[in-house]
Amino acid sequence: MNRAQIGVLEQSHQVCLRHLLQRRHDKALEPQVRLEVLRDLANEPLERQLVDRQLSALLILSDLPEHHGSGPKAASESVPG
């Protein structure tokens, strides 16, 4: 073998090795992305529960009137009759 043939073989092996490493690297990253997406989706209901709890705490602390409807009571409702 002469130097030109050895150089071509080395370059082709480097190219093959580079492609192999890229494929392995791409496959290694793909599950991490999927886990990230699944983790975010799994936490979504927990975040909603936290918001619901915070909102219900605000409603309890605001001491809302205990009558049906919105706004102040009508005069006829507050007069005993």
C-alpha positions in Angstrom: 0.0 0.0 0.0 1.2 3.5 -0.7 0.6 6.6 1.3 -2.2 7.8 -0.8 -4.2 4.6 -0.3 -3.5 4.7 3.5 -4.7 8.3 3.6 -7.9 7.5 1.8 -8.6 4.6 4.1 -8.0 6.7 7.2 -10.3 9.4 5.9 -13.0 7.0 5.1 -12.8 5.4 8.6 -12.9 8.9 10.1 -16.0 9.8 8.1 -17.7 6.5 9.1 -16.7 6.9 12.7 -18.0 10.5 12.7 -21.4 9.4 11.3 -21.6 6.6 13.8 -20.9 9.0 16.7 -23.4 11.5 15.3 -26.1 8.8 15.1 -25.4 7.6 18.6 -25.4 11.2 19.9 -28.7 11.9 18.1 -30.3 8.8 19.6 -29.0 9.7 23.0 -30.6 13.1 22.9 -33.9 12.1 21.6 -35.2 10.3 24.8 -34.1 13.3 26.9 -36.3 15.6 24.9 -39.2 13.2 25.2 -38.7 12.9 28.9 -38.7 16.7 29.2 -42.0 17.0 27.4 -43.6 14.2 29.4 -42.3 15.7 32.6 -43.9 19.0 31.8 -47.2 17.4 30.9 -47.1 15.3 34.1 -46.6 18.5 36.2 -49.5 20.4 34.5 -52.3 19.0 36.7 -50.2 19.7 39.9 -49.8 23.3 38.8 -53.5 23.6 38.2 -54.3 22.1 41.6 -52.0 24.7 43.2 -53.7 27.6 41.4 -57.1 26.2 42.4 -56.0 26.1 46.0 -54.7 29.6 45.9 -57.9 30.9 44.3 -60.1 29.1 46.9 -58.0 30.5 49.7 -58.5 34.0 48.3 -62.3 33.4 48.1 -62.4 32.2 51.6 -60.4 35.1 52.9 -62.5 37.7 51.1 -65.5 36.8 53.3 -68.1 37.0 50.5 -71.7 37.5 51.4 -73.7 34.3 51.7 -76.7 35.1 49.5 -77.6 34.1 46.0 -76.8 36.5 43.3 -74.4 39.3 42.9 -74.3 42.8 44.3 -75.7 44.1 47.6 -78.9 42.8 49.1 -82.1 44.5 48.2 -83.9 46.5 50.9 -86.8 44.0 50.9 -84.5 41.1 51.7 -83.1 42.8 54.8 -86.5 43.8 56.3 -87.9 41.1 58.5 -91.4 40.4 57.5 
